[in-house]
């Protein structure tokens, strides 16, 4: 992806000459004749470097310098009327360099390149810090059983192969987003951006613009050029969640990116080249989607180079569920005022016996709510658990054991009835998405 440069100067010859020069050496250039329009362009485009003239028709350049610095802009000041006091003041306000016109273009290009490198390092550091902080959202432990340790080893191997496309499959809430972040953070791309996009519920037109960007005038509301998320993810990773919901009209464009690493912005004619590692995830059966014609077979095979399935929580070993419960209890207790220091055996047994239709996400939500309800208590007990978990579940040691699927079905059915059949509110209480709830209603053939 090309580095971006904003030139703010009221001289049309300067805008044309400098702009043309930097475009020839590979920069994406934005030109603005006033300080006010320069501020707007920076807020809109966030270029890497700004070349700012100090004498502008709508105000003093140092005022605009301050305003741009408040947006963390990296600025090289250009002026035809240099004096020491102005240069000192510009540097005090945060300018990266101060050059006098006429400026040698080779010298200017070298200065811009140095500032661009500095900006790139700073942005990479900020991204890495943010992504490291987010990496533990679903807990740092995938599981302790042999099966989950095997998945952890596969994650490490996928991270090492940082050009291989990965397809993560599994029900909603099984940790696909967490695994995608782990793959990125363990890979050679960890210092670059991780951009995640959820394909579900977005119109094809909106998603097209988000992924690939658009040129000014590409459609009615396209008043300015917009970079796509693929450009932002250049040298890094893109995580496309719910890939099974990607519109059929966008599937050929994504296939082209995977095959050639090139694409065009909506309404554009220039081919853009990106180096992006793609991780996709879905809770749909893509084989069935291919058979029904809703998903391209060639795209499916390009995505499924290295498929990785994450099992639902109810199918994981007891020790895996116990490790997650203990981890969430410990992590969430830290930020919970007057949280109980321990959990009762009965509460733990109920958490371990439950079917968890919302998987890891629901488990975390339940423990978080229970800790709030148990503030000031000596221990977290079953009375602090929500809904059916607070009431005693049938004891498998007495009579015929109740399958977990039946427990799950009853819990969903009672929750739906409690909310008068409102699926949105029921899904919120269950800690699952509305789409997952609708799927469960079909699986269990619930009639409301």
C-alpha positions in Angstrom: 0.0 0.0 0.0 1.4 3.4 -1.0 2.4 5.9 1.7 0.1 9.0 1.7 1.2 12.6 1.6 -0.9 15.8 2.1 0.4 19.1 0.6 -1.1 22.3 2.0 0.0 25.3 -0.1 -1.8 28.2 -1.7 0.5 28.2 -4.8 -1.1 26.1 -7.6 2.4 25.6 -9.2 3.7 24.1 -5.9 0.7 21.8 -5.5 1.1 20.6 -9.1 4.9 20.3 -9.1 5.4 18.7 -5.7 2.3 16.5 -6.1 3.3 15.2 -9.5 6.8 14.4 -8.2 5.7 12.4 -5.2 3.1 10.5 -7.2 5.9 9.5 -9.6 7.9 8.0 -6.8 4.9 6.1 -5.4 3.1 8.3 -2.9 -0.6 8.8 -2.8 -0.9 12.6 -2.8 -3.7 14.9 -1.5 -3.5 18.6 -2.4 -5.2 21.4 -0.5 -4.9 25.2 -1.0 -6.0 26.5 2.4 -5.4 25.6 6.1 -9.0 24.9 6.7 -9.3 22.5 3.8 -6.0 20.9 4.8 -7.4 20.2 8.3 -10.5 18.6 6.8 -8.4 16.5 4.4 -6.2 15.3 7.3 -9.2 14.3 9.4 -10.7 12.5 6.5 -7.6 10.7 5.0 -5.1 10.5 7.8 -2.0 10.7 5.5 1.4 9.7 6.8 3.0 13.1 6.3 1.8 16.7 5.8 3.9 19.3 3.9 2.6 22.6 5.3 3.2 26.1 4.0 3.3 28.7 6.8 1.7 31.5 4.7 -1.8 30.6 3.8 -4.7 32.8 2.7 -7.0 31.9 5.5 -4.7 32.2 8.5 -1.3 31.9 10.0 0.4 28.6 9.3 1.6 28.1 12.9 -2.1 28.1 14.0 -2.8 25.3 11.5 0.3 23.5 12.6 -1.0 23.4 16.2 -4.4 22.2 15.0 -2.8 19.4 13.0 -0.5 18.4 15.8 -3.6 17.9 18.0 -4.6 15.2 15.6 -1.1 13.7 15.9 -0.1 14.7 12.3 3.6 14.4 11.3 4.4 17.7 9.7 7.3 19.1 7.6 7.1 22.9 7.4 7.8 24.7 4.1 8.1 28.4 3.8 9.5 31.0 1.4 10.1 33.5 4.3 12.2 31.8 6.8 13.5 33.3 10.0 15.1 31.7 13.1 12.3 32.6 15.5 9.6 31.1 13.3 11.7 27.9 12.7 12.2 27.5 16.5 8.5 28.0 17.2 7.5 25.5 14.5 9.8 22.9 16.0 8.6 23.6 19.5 5.0 23.0 18.3 6.0 19.6 17.0 7.1 20.0 13.4 9.4 17.2 12.2 11.4 19.5 10.0 11.6 23.0 8.7 12.7 23.7 5.1 13.0 26.9 3.1 11.7 27.3 -0.5 12.8 26.7 -3.1 13.6 23.2 -1.8 15.6 20.6 -3.6 13.1 17.8 -4.4 15.6 15.0 -3.7 16.3 16.5 -0.3 12.6 16.9 0.4 11.9 13.3 -0.6 14.5 12.0 1.8 13.0 14.1 4.6 9.5 12.8 3.8 10.8 9.2 3.8 12.5 9.6 7.2 9.3 11.0 8.7 7.2 8.3 7.0 9.4 5.6 8.6 9.0 7.2 12.0 5.3 7.4 11.7 5.1 3.8 10.6 7.1 2.6 13.6 4.9 4.7 16.0 1.6 3.4 14.5 2.9 -0.2 14.6 3.8 0.2 18.2 0.3 1.6 19.0 -1.4 -1.3 17.1 0.8 -3.9 18.8 0.0 -2.5 22.2 -3.8 -2.4 21.5 -3.8 -5.9 20.1 -1.8 -7.3 23.0 -4.3 -5.8 25.4 -7.2 -7.3 23.4 -5.6 -10.7 23.0 -6.8 -12.0 26.3 -10.5 -11.2 25.8 -11.6 -14.8 25.8 -8.9 -16.0 28.2 -5.3 -17.1 27.5 -6.1 -20.8 27.9 -7.7 -22.8 25.0 -7.8 -25.9 27.2 -5.7 -28.5 29.0 -7.0 -31.7 27.5 -5.0 -33.5 24.8 -7.6 -32.5 22.2 -7.3 -28.8 23.0 -3.6 -28.9 23.4 -3.5 -30.3 19.9 -5.5 -27.3 18.7 -3.1 -25.0 20.5 -0.2 -26.7 18.6 -2.0 -26.2 15.3 -2.5 -22.5 16.1 1.3 -22.2 16.6 2.0 -23.9 13.3 -0.5 -21.7 11.5 1.2 -18.6 13.0 4.5 -19.7 11.6 3.1 -20.1 8.1 2.1 -16.4 7.9 1.1 -16.5 4.3 -1.3 -19.4 4.5 -5.0 -18.7 4.5 -6.8 -20.1 7.5 -10.5 -21.1 7.8 -11.8 -21.3 11.4 -15.1 -23.2 11.9 -17.3 -23.7 14.9 -20.4 -22.5 16.6 -20.8 -18.9 17.7 -19.0 -18.2 20.9 -16.4 -21.0 20.6 -13.4 -18.6 20.5 -12.8 -18.2 16.7 -12.0 -14.5 17.2 -9.6 -15.3 20.0 -7.8 -17.9 17.9 -7.5 -15.4 15.0 -5.9 -12.9 17.2 -3.5 -15.6 18.6 -2.5 -16.6 15.1 -1.8 -13.0 14.2 0.0 -12.1 17.5 2.3 -15.2 17.2 3.1 -14.6 13.6 5.8 -12.5 11.9 3.0 -10.0 11.1 2.3 -9.2 14.7 3.9 -5.7 14.4 1.4 -4.8 11.7 -2.3 -4.3 11.7 -5.0 -6.9 12.5 -8.2 -5.7 10.9 -11.4 -7.6 11.6 -14.6 -7.4 9.7 -17.9 -9.2 10.4 -19.7 -10.0 7.2 -23.0 -10.8 8.8 -25.9 -8.3 8.5 -24.0 -5.9 6.1 -25.3 -5.1 2.7 -23.1 -6.0 -0.2 -22.7 -2.4 -1.3 -21.6 -1.3 2.2 -19.2 -4.2 2.6 -17.7 -3.6 -0.8 -16.9 0.0 0.1 -15.5 -1.1 3.5 -13.3 -3.8 2.2 -12.1 -2.4 -1.1 -12.6 1.4 -0.6 -14.1 3.7 -3.2 -13.1 6.6 -5.4 -14.8 10.0 -5.3 -18.1 9.9 -7.2 -18.2 6.0 -7.3 -21.8 6.3 -6.0 -24.2 9.1 -4.8 -22.7 9.6 -1.3 -19.1 9.1 -2.3 -18.0 12.7 -1.9 -14.3 11.7 -1.2 -11.9 8.9 -1.9 -11.9 6.3 0.8 -9.2 3.7 1.6 -10.5 0.1 2.0 -9.8 -2.0 5.0 -7.6 -4.3 2.8 -5.3 -1.3 2.3 -5.2 -0.7 6.0 -4.4 -4.3 6.6 -1.4 -4.3 4.2 1.5 -6.3 5.5 -0.7 -7.5 8.3 -3.7 -9.7 8.8 -7.4 -9.5 7.9 -9.9 -11.5 9.9 -13.2 -12.0 8.0 -15.8 -13.3 10.5 -19.0 -14.9 9.4 -17.5 -15.4 5.9 -20.5 -17.7 5.1 -22.6 -14.5 4.9 -20.4 -12.8 2.3 -22.6 -11.8 -0.6 -22.2 -13.8 -3.8 -21.4 -10.6 -5.7 -18.4 -10.0 -3.5 -17.0 -13.5 -3.6 -15.2 -13.2 -7.0 -13.5 -10.0 -5.8 -12.2 -11.7 -2.6 -11.1 -14.7 -4.7 -9.1 -12.3 -6.9 -7.4 -10.9 -3.8 -6.4 -14.3 -2.6 -5.1 -15.4 -6.0 -3.4 -12.2 -7.2 -3.1 -9.9 -4.1 -4.6 -7.2 -6.2 -8.0 -5.3 -6.3 -9.5 -2.0 -7.5 -11.4 0.4 -5.3 -15.1 0.8 -6.1 -15.3 3.1 -9.1 -11.5 3.0 -9.6 -9.3 1.9 -12.6 -5.9 1.5 -10.9 -4.9 -2.0 -9.6 -3.8 -1.8 -6.0 -1.4 -4.5 -4.6 -1.6 -5.7 -1.0 0.3 -8.2 1.1 -2.4 -9.5 3.5 -2.8 -12.7 5.4 -6.5 -13.8 5.5 -8.1 -15.6 8.3 -11.8 -16.4 7.8 -14.3 -17.8 10.2 -17.8 -19.2 10.0 -20.5 -21.0 12.0 -22.2 -22.2 8.8 -21.7 -25.5 7.0 -19.8 -24.1 3.9 -20.0 -27.5 2.2 -23.7 -27.2 2.2 -23.5 -23.6 1.1 -21.4 -24.6 -1.9 -23.9 -27.4 -2.7 -26.8 -25.0 -2.6 -25.0 -22.4 -4.8 -24.8 -19.8 -2.0 -21.0 -20.0 -1.8 -18.4 -20.3 -4.6 -16.6 -23.7 -4.7 -13.3 -22.2 -5.9 -13.4 -19.5 -3.1 -14.2 -22.2 -0.5 -11.1 -24.3 -1.6 -8.9 -21.1 -1.5 -10.1 -20.4 2.1 -9.9 -23.9 3.4 -6.2 -24.4 2.8 -5.7 -24.9 6.5 -9.1 -25.5 8.2 -9.3 -25.5 12.0 -12.5 -26.6 13.9 -13.2 -25.3 17.4 -15.6 -27.7 19.2 -18.5 -26.3 21.2 -18.0 -26.1 24.9 -20.5 -29.0 25.7 -18.2 -31.3 23.6 -15.0 -30.3 25.4 -13.5 -32.3 28.2 -14.5 -31.5 31.8 -11.0 -30.3 32.6 -11.2 -27.8 29.7 -14.5 -26.4 31.0 -13.1 -26.3 34.6 -9.9 -24.4 33.4 -12.1 -21.8 31.6 -14.4 -21.4 34.7 -11.4 -20.9 36.9 -9.7 -18.5 34.5 -12.8 -16.3 34.1 -13.5 -16.4 37.9 -9.9 -15.2 38.6 -9.8 -12.6 35.8 -13.2 -11.1 36.4 -12.8 -11.0 40.2 -9.9 -8.5 39.8 -12.2 -5.8 38.4 -15.2 -6.7 40.5 -15.8 -4.7 43.7 -16.1 -6.9 46.8 -16.0 -10.1 44.7 -16.1 -13.3 46.7 -12.8 -15.1 47.1 -14.0 -18.5 46.1 -16.8 -20.5 44.4 -18.9 -23.1 46.1 -18.7 -26.7 44.9 -22.4 -26.8 44.1 -22.1 -23.6 41.9 -19.1 -25.1 40.1 -21.0 -28.4 39.6 -23.9 -26.6 38.0 -21.6 -24.6 35.7 -19.8 -27.8 34.6 -23.1 -29.7 34.0 -24.8 -27.0 31.9 -25.0 -27.3 28.1 -23.8 -23.8 27.2 -25.6 -23.0 23.9 -23.7 -19.7 23.8 -20.4 -21.5 24.4 -17.4 -19.6 25.9 -19.0 -16.2 25.4 -22.1 -17.2 27.4 -19.9 -18.8 30.2 -18.0 -15.6 30.6 -21.2 -13.5 30.7 -22.7 -15.8 33.3 -19.7 -15.7 35.6 -19.4 -11.9 35.3 -23.1 -11.5 36.2 -22.8 -13.9 39.1 -19.8 -12.0 40.5 -21.9 -8.9 40.5 -24.7 -10.6 42.3 -22.3 -12.1 44.9 -20.7 -8.9 46.0 -19.9 -9.0 49.7 -20.6 -12.8 49.9 -18.0 -15.2 51.3 -18.3 -17.4 48.3 -20.1 -17.5 44.9 -23.0 -19.9 45.3 -25.8 -21.4 43.1 -28.1 -18.6 44.3 -26.0 -16.1 42.5 -26.3 -17.8 39.1 -28.9 -16.6 36.6 -32.1 -18.3 35.5 -32.2 -22.1 35.5 -28.7 -22.4 36.8 -29.9 -20.9 40.1 -32.5 -23.6 40.4 -31.4 -27.2 41.1 -30.8 -29.2 38.0 -31.9 -32.9 38.0 -29.3 -35.1 39.7 -28.0 -37.7 37.3 -27.2 -40.0 40.2 -31.0 -40.3 40.9 -32.8 -42.1 38.1 -32.2 -41.6 34.4 -29.5 -39.0 33.5 -30.7 -36.0 31.6 -28.8 -35.3 28.4 -27.1 -32.0 28.2 -28.9 -31.2 24.9 -32.2 -31.7 26.7 -31.1 -29.3 29.5 -30.0 -26.8 26.9 -33.3 -27.1 25.0 -35.4 -26.6 28.2 -33.3 -23.6 29.2 -33.7 -21.9 25.8 -37.5 -22.7 25.7 -38.1 -21.3 29.2 -36.0 -18.1 28.4 -38.0 -17.5 25.3 -41.3 -18.0 27.1 -40.1 -15.6 29.8 -39.6 -12.9 27.2 -42.9 -13.6 25.4 -41.1 -15.2 22.4 -38.9 -12.1 21.8 -35.8 -13.6 20.3 -33.6 -10.5 20.7 -34.2 -10.1 24.4 -33.9 -13.9 24.9 -30.6 -14.0 23.1 -29.3 -11.2 25.3 -30.2 -13.1 28.5 -28.6 -16.3 27.1 -25.5 -14.4 26.1 -25.6 -15.6 22.5 -26.3 -13.9 19.1 -29.8 -13.7 17.7 -28.7 -15.7 14.7 -27.4 -18.5 17.0 -30.7 -18.5 18.9 -32.7 -18.8 15.7 -30.5 -21.8 14.7 -31.0 -23.4 18.1 -34.8 -23.0 17.7 -34.6 -24.9 14.4 -32.3 -27.6 15.8 -34.5 -28.3 18.8 -37.7 -27.8 16.7 -39.1 -25.4 19.4 -42.7 -24.3 18.9 -43.6 -21.0 20.6 
